[in-house]
Amino acid sequence: MFIKLLAAIFVAAAILHATTGASLTDETQDNESLAKSARYGHNDYVRNWNQDDIDDEYDVYDLPKLAFALNKINKGDSQFFKKMVKLQIYLYKLFNDNNDVNHEYVFNVAYYFSKIKNDAFYAKLSSSTKSLLNDYIDNYLPPSAKTLFFDNSFRLMNREYDDKYLYTSNEKIDSARHYVFLSTKDNFNQNGKSEWTTTLKDASTNRHTNLKFTLQSVKTKHYAYVERNSYKGHRNLLASWNSSDKPSNADWTVTLYQDQLIFSQNGRVICASDLLKSDSRRYVHGEDENGEAVAACQWFAKECP
């Protein structure tokens, strides 16, 4: 009896030790993550970094925070701008050399690179730095991200329906709004109807990159949005306002998955429907979907012809 009791005590002690050890490990990891986040939030701390610090801090899961912190180095000073550019390029080189995957980081870097190109201090960069930056933009960024951030206009091709493009229609839902369809014709672009432009708004906090985009037709100047009301049996249609004025619901969140873009608004992503309006037009809806899991909800940004 005594032996059984002693064995039970040993088992209980071992379980308690394992549980406590796991809790301490989790707590330690949480504390390290909080400490890292706090360090990244102090610009003076990051401004003193060099490439060795990037090597030490590199963690594929923390890359969005790290790149965000590097971007904050630039405070209107030429020398800090040059340092920020070199460290951003070095970090992206390290990411590519490691063959790592982090779609949020890559999307944000495309934005940071575009900001660098548009900065007044860009002209003060050396020719070699400009050449290296442009090489990573042209040859290493996913084409859809590059087109979205660096082209004045673009077309959106659906992944599920290859060579089929999103376009604004002349057909009215009512007097205030028009349909937005996916053409069933290959490479459709009648009179530029499938060409879009975007206005980007940086709504970032002091710790996180948060970008908002509009989808505006180049031809009609109308803004696309998800119509939540039901029209002719269809709810959550992708539609466009019959006005060139920006409506309150014109902003979209865009995320990157591989080379595809996912557009979401109020928790819904825009997806090509399996329902046809006619032989030449397919409905597009805002769906409650995980865009990464559904090809019909993924869009390639393509250059305009």
Buried (B, 14 or more C-beta within 10 A) or exposed (E): EEEEEEEEEEEEEEEEEEEEEEEEEEEEEEEEBEEBEEEBBEBEEBBEBEEEEBEEBBEEEBBBBBBBBBBBBBEEEEEBBBBBBBBBBBBBBBBEEEEBEBBBBBBBBBBBBBBBBEBEBBEEBEEEBBEBBEEBBEEBBBEBBBBBBBBEBBBBBBBBBEEBBBBBBEEEBEEEBBBBBBBBBEEBBEEBBBBBBBEBEEEBEEBEBEBBBBBBBBBBBBBBBBBEEEEEEBEBBBBBBBEEEEBEBBBBBBBBBEBBBBBBBEEBBBBBBEEEBEEEBBBBBBBEBEBBEBBBBBBBBBEBE
